[in-house]
Amino acid sequence: MSFIGHIVEDSKVMLAEITGASIAHACCQRNEAAHRLACSALSSSCDRAWFEEPPDVILDVLLSESSN
């Protein structure tokens, strides 16, 4: 199994433990914040985490989506 395959399988196991949780595919144009986070993670050489404030790379997307 590929590296991504293991991540998918682990995610399925964890998701099954959350009552009422579901997952659906969304193309990157419909999920801009996730797409930007993924691109940022792939181009970064250091670990990053956030707890209260969203990262700058998605702030404008979140503000735009919250005003709709």
N, C-alpha and C positions, 0 to 999 in steps of 0.2 A: 504494500500500500504506500502511496506517495505521502510526503510530508503534509500536504494539504488534506489528503484523505483522512489522516489521523486527526487533524484539527476538526474536520467536519464530523467525524464519528464521535469525538469527545463532546463537541457542541450538542449533538443529538442527545447524548446521554444526559448532559446537564439540563437541557431544555425539557426533557421528559419529566424531570423532577419538579418543574415549576407548573403549578396548577393553572390551567387556562392559557398557558403560553402557546404561541404559534409563530410560524416563520413563513415568509413569502419572499420570492425573488423580486428585486426591484432593479431596473437598469440604472446605470450611474447618473443618467440625466434626471431620474426621479428621486435619487437619493444623493444629492450633491455633497452633503456633509460627510457621509460615510466614504464617498469616493475621494474627497480631499484628504480625509484622515488616512486612508489607505495609501494614497500617493505620498503623503508626507512621511508616513512610517517607512515606506520603501526607500525613500531618498535620505533618510536620517541615519546617522551612525551612532547615535546615543539613545539611551532609554528616556522616555518621557511619560509623565503622568499628570493628570489634572484632577482636582477634587471639587472645587467650587466654581471657578470661572472657566468657561470653555476656551480651548486654544484659539489663538488669533487666526489660524488658518481657516476656521469655520465660523467665526463670529458673524461675519456679514450674512452668511447663509442662514444662520439661526435667527438673526434679527429679521431678515426678509420673510422667512417662513412663519415667524410668530406674528407678523403684521397681516397675514392673509386670513 
